[in-house]
Amino acid sequence: MSALSLPVIGAFLFTIVGQAIGLSLIPATRGFTAVLPTIGCVVAFISSFAVFARLVNNGVELSMLTPIITVTLQLVVLVIGITVYHESASVAKIGLLLGATALIATATQV
């Protein structure tokens, strides 16, 4: 596994932000019928997956990277859904996601 150097951390953050942008743009695409949000969504996903692939190619373990990105995206998209799209979120949903985050963080250390 490669060390957590500044480029690795930057690439990890780029992957998270790119996928969060792509996911948050999905409702705005109106089923991929709105051109500009669709282009933004596709570009965000392609660029973030390209950087993700480079991370894996450069030695970051997929079994560590995928769970961390998945849980982080769940929390980020939950916040975006609540703040931007005014979706409701129960205390139980937030608690379960935070619990899952703790479990996955523990599992990646084993």
N, C-alpha and C positions, 0 to 999 in steps of 0.2 A: 504494500500500500504506500502511495506517495505521502510525503509529509504534508501537513497543513500549511503550505506556504501561502503567501499573499495572492499569487495567481490562482491557486486552487480555491481559496476562499472566495475570491472575486468571481470565478467561474460558477461556483456553487450558488452564490447570490444572484448572478445573472440568470441562471437556470430557474431559480425560484421566482424571480420577478417576471421573467418572460412567460412562464407558465401561468402565473397569477394574472398577468395582463390578458393572455389568451383566454383563460377561463372566465374572466370578468367581462370580456367582450362578447361571449357567446349569446347572451340575451339581446344585445344590441344588433347582432347580425340578422335577427328575425328569420332564423332558419337558413342562413346564408343567402338571403335575398337582398340584404342591404350591402351594397358594394364596398364602401369604405370600411365599415366595421369588420366585414368578412376578410378583407385584405389585411387589416391590422391583426386580426385573430390568427390567420394562417401564418403571417410573418413572425408573430410572437412565438407560436408553437414551433415552427421550423427552426428558428434561430436558437431557441432554448434547448430543443432536442439535439441540435448540432453541438452545442457547448457541452451538454450532458454526455454525448457520445465521446467527445474529446477527453472529458474527465475520466471516463471508464477506460479509454484507450491509454491514457497516461498513468494508469495504475490505481486509481481510486476504486475500492471494492464496490461492486454493484450491490452486493448484499447489505452494505452499510448505507450507501448513497440513496437507494430507492426508498427505503422506509422513512428516512429522515425527510426527504423531499415530499413524499406523500403526506405525511402528517403535517408538515409545515404548510403545505398547500391547503389542506383541509381547514386549518385554522385561519389562514389568510383569506381564503374564499368565503368562509363563514363571516368574517368581519366585513368583507366587501359586500356580500349579500345583504347584511343587516344595514350597513351605512349607505350604500349606493342604491340598492334595489328595494330597500325597506321590507326585507323578508323578516319573518318572525323566527326567533330561536329560543327554545326552551332552556331552562337551567339544566335539565337532564341532558339535552344534546351537548351543551357546552361542557358539562361535567364529564360526559362519556368521552368526548374528544380529548379533553385534557388528560383523562385517565389513560386513554390509548397512547397519547404522546409519551406519558411517563413509562408505560410498558415497553413501547418501541425503543425509547432511549435506553432503557435497561437492557433490552435484548441485543442492541447493537454493541453493547459493551462486553457481552459474554463471549 
